[in-house]
Amino acid sequence: MTVKRVLFLCTGNSCRSQMAEGLVNNDFKGQIEAFSAGTDPHGLNQKAVEVMAEIGVDIANNSSDHLSLYEKQHFDYVITLCGDANEKCPLFFGGTKRLHMGFDDPPQAKGSDKEIMETYRRVRDEIRNQMGSFFQSELDS
């Protein structure tokens, strides 16, 4: 079986795309190789690192990369996770299945520390559920 490659795109490549990369690499190890990048990367979000560690997925050493790093590489899927990245996704990913799966942006959450962390956990779990369903059906077909 050929390992599929997926690139997750967000604006900052700090939270949602990092969580998606970590989850897919963990949940589909040996079947899918995930990467992430941003249109305007600005470093790894420490709250994202923390909520991923809670479920045993270590993204602490991930890097926040600009999507130009991947422009000459082939991906089976390019998935945008925020509207801004969806609008700015370049056309150099020709021949790739390109999808948009939007999720709330946890760094925009308001409230107490506990409420903010619950937002991070909810989005993490939503990403895991949606990617799990999507990639399982893709691999089964």
C-alpha positions in Angstrom: 0.0 0.0 0.0 1.3 3.5 -0.9 1.3 6.0 1.9 -0.9 8.9 1.1 0.4 12.5 1.8 -1.7 15.3 3.1 -0.9 19.0 3.7 -3.0 20.9 6.2 -3.1 24.7 5.7 -4.1 27.5 8.0 -3.1 31.1 8.2 -0.7 31.0 11.1 0.2 27.3 11.2 0.1 27.5 14.9 -3.0 25.6 16.1 -5.6 23.9 13.9 -3.2 22.7 11.2 -0.7 21.6 13.8 -3.4 19.6 15.6 -4.6 18.0 12.4 -1.0 17.1 11.4 -0.4 15.5 14.8 -3.7 13.6 14.9 -3.5 12.2 11.4 0.2 11.2 11.9 -0.8 9.4 15.1 -4.1 7.9 14.0 -3.1 6.8 10.5 0.5 6.0 11.1 1.8 3.9 8.1 -1.1 4.9 5.9 -1.0 8.7 5.8 1.9 11.1 6.2 0.7 14.5 7.3 2.4 17.9 7.1 1.1 21.4 7.9 1.9 25.0 6.8 0.6 28.5 6.9 0.0 31.4 4.6 1.5 33.6 7.4 3.1 31.3 10.0 3.7 32.7 13.4 4.9 29.9 15.7 3.4 27.0 17.6 0.5 27.7 19.9 1.4 26.4 23.4 -2.2 25.7 24.4 -2.5 23.5 21.3 0.6 21.6 22.4 -0.9 21.2 25.8 -4.3 19.8 24.7 -2.6 17.4 22.3 -0.3 16.1 25.0 -3.4 15.4 27.1 -4.3 12.7 24.5 -0.8 11.4 24.1 0.1 13.2 20.9 3.3 15.2 21.0 3.5 18.2 18.7 6.0 20.2 20.9 8.8 19.8 18.3 6.7 20.7 15.3 7.7 23.7 13.3 5.5 26.5 12.0 6.3 26.6 8.3 5.3 28.8 5.3 3.5 26.9 2.6 6.2 27.8 0.0 8.3 25.1 1.7 6.0 22.6 0.1 5.4 24.0 -3.4 7.5 21.5 -5.3 6.1 18.5 -3.4 3.3 16.2 -4.3 0.3 15.7 -1.9 -2.7 13.5 -2.4 -4.7 16.0 -0.4 -4.4 19.6 0.5 -6.9 20.5 3.3 -7.5 24.1 4.4 -8.8 24.5 7.9 -9.7 28.2 7.9 -11.4 30.5 5.5 -8.4 32.8 5.0 -6.1 29.9 4.0 -8.8 28.5 1.7 -9.0 31.9 -0.2 -5.2 32.2 -0.4 -4.3 28.6 -1.2 -2.2 28.8 -4.3 -2.8 26.8 -7.5 0.6 25.1 -7.4 -1.0 22.1 -5.8 -2.3 20.9 -9.2 -3.6 17.3 -9.5 -4.3 17.2 -5.8 -7.6 16.6 -4.1 -8.2 20.0 -2.5 -10.7 20.4 0.3 -11.9 22.9 2.9 -12.9 21.7 6.4 -13.4 24.7 8.6 -13.1 24.7 12.3 -13.4 27.4 15.0 -10.1 29.2 15.8 -9.3 28.4 19.4 -7.0 31.4 20.0 -10.0 33.6 19.4 -11.9 31.9 22.3 -13.1 34.2 25.1 -13.8 33.5 28.7 -11.9 32.1 31.7 -8.8 30.0 31.3 -10.9 26.9 31.8 -13.4 27.9 29.1 -10.7 28.7 26.7 -9.0 25.3 27.2 -12.4 23.6 26.7 -12.6 25.4 23.3 -9.1 24.0 22.4 -10.2 20.5 23.5 -13.5 20.7 21.6 -11.8 21.8 18.4 -9.1 19.1 18.8 -11.8 16.5 19.2 -13.8 17.9 16.2 -10.7 17.7 14.0 -9.9 14.2 15.1 -13.5 13.0 14.4 -13.8 14.7 11.1 -10.4 13.6 9.8 -10.9 10.1 11.1 -14.2 9.7 9.3 -12.9 11.3 6.1 -9.6 9.4 5.9 -11.1 6.1 6.9 -13.6 6.4 4.0 -10.9 7.5 1.6 -8.7 4.5 2.6 -11.6 2.1 2.4 -12.5 3.2 -1.2 
